Amino acid sequence: MSDPIVILTEEPLGADDRVNIERLVDGGDAPLVVLVPANTERHLLVDFLENLSMLDIAKAFRELTSHAPDPVQERAAADATLATSVSALEGIGGGVAGEVVDGGAVNGLVAKVKELGAAQAVVITRPHAVADTFHTDWANRAQDKLGLPVLHLYAGSGFIGDS
């Protein structure tokens, strides 16, 4: 059996993401492990600038004035994202497992890669203009901690992030 591939995602995976992972597995039997953070650790100022850069001014100001998310709702959303993602990847490689991780997305990815001895890590996110530009996105941070290449894919597309 091949080394496992650990996938960290903040978005529910769909058909386009399945195609990308199928290409990565390339008919092999690598088991897939999907991780979804219980909390995406977003920062108010970064989110505000990101929404402005995407010309979503209404959303930028709406999120600026919103309250902190409810942890119970965040956990429920993470559970739903995990269920959708595992379902989307069923039948690829040597099977699909998943879990919601606490304590930070990047730390969870790094710990799981080390625990499993995985040779590949994949991060799937929506584009984050500020973090991607300044290389502070999850993929770059994980790559720095792991010392191995981390593939950064944008959810729902074939686009590869810069990590």
N, C-alpha and C positions, 0 to 999 in steps of 0.2 A: 504494500500500500504506500502511496506517495505521502510526502509531508503535508500536513494540513495547511489550508489557506485561511487566514483570519481576516474577516471583513468587518470594518467599523462603519456604520451608517447612521446618519441623523434623519434620513428620509425613508419612507417605506419603499422597498425595492419593487420594481415593476418589470414589464416585458423587455424594455431596452436594457435595463441593468442585467437581466438574465442573459441576454445575448452577449454582453461584455464579459460576464463571468464564464459563460460557456467557452468563449474564445480563450480565456485565460487558462481554464482547465484543459482545454484541447483534447477532450475525450478521455482524459486520465481518470484515476480513481482517488484523487486528493479529496479528503473530507473537508467540508466547508464549515466554518464556525462564524456565525453572525453575531456581532455585538452591537447593542443599541444603548447609548448612555441614558441613564435615568434623568439626567439634567444636562442640557447642552452647553452650559457655562457661557452663555452669551453675555456680552458687556454692553451696557446701555449706550455709551458714546460710540463704540465701534458699530453697533447696530444702527444707530442714528445716521452716522456717516455712510454706512453701506446702503441704507435705503435712499439717502440723498443721491449717492452716486448712480443708483439704478433709476433715478428720477421718480421714485415713489414717495413723493413729498408727504402725501396724506398719511401713509403708513409710518413714515419717519416720525411725524409729530404725534400720531396715535400711540405708538410704542413708547415715545418719550414720556408721555403722561400716564401710561398704564402702571398698574401695581405689579409687584413681584408675583410670578406664577405660583399657583398652589402645588405643593409637592405631590399630593395625591393625584391631581390631574396630570402632572408631568409623568408620573409613574404609569398611569393608565395609558397615556399617549405612547410611552415607550413600549409598553407591553403590546399595544396594537400594532405599532411599527414593526416590532420583532415578529409577531405572528404573520403579518403580511409579507415580510421579507423572506422568512423561512419558507413560506408557501410558494413564493415566486421562484425560489431556487431549488425546489424539490426535484429530484431526479438527476441532478448534476453531480458529477464526481462520485466520491465514495460516501455520500450522504450529507445531510445538512443538520446542524444543531445550532442552538443560539441561546443567548442570555442577555438580560439587561444588566449593565454594569453601573455600579455606584463608585463614587470617588474620583470622577473625572474620566472623560472619554479617552484621552491619550494614555493616561496611566493604566486604564483597563486594557487597552490594546497592547501596550508593551508587556504587561503582566501575562496576558493570555498567550502572546507569541512566545515568550520565554517558557511558560509552563508547558506548552505543547511542543516546543522545539520547531515551530513553524518556520519555513524558509521564505514564505511570502506573506505580506500584509497588504491589504487594500483598504483605502479610505474612500467612501462614497458620500459626497455632500452636494448641496446646491452651491453655486458660486458665491463666494464671500469676497467681494472686491477688495476690501481693506486687508483682511488676513492673507488672501492669496497674493496681493501685491507686495506685502512686506514679509512674506514667507513665514508667517506665524500661524498658518493653518494647521489643522490636525496632522496632515500627512507629513509636513516638514518637521513638526515637533516630534512626531513618532520616529521619523527617520533619524533625527539627531540622537534620540535616546537609544534606538536599536542598533544603529550602525549598519543597517541593511536598507536597500531601496524599498520605498513604500509607494505603491501605485495609487495615484489620486485621480478618481473618476468623478465626473459631475453627474449627479442623479438624473436618470431619464434621458441620457444622451450618450453619445460615443466620445464626448470630449474628455481629454485628459488634462488634469490640472498640472501646474508646474511645481513639482516637489523634488 
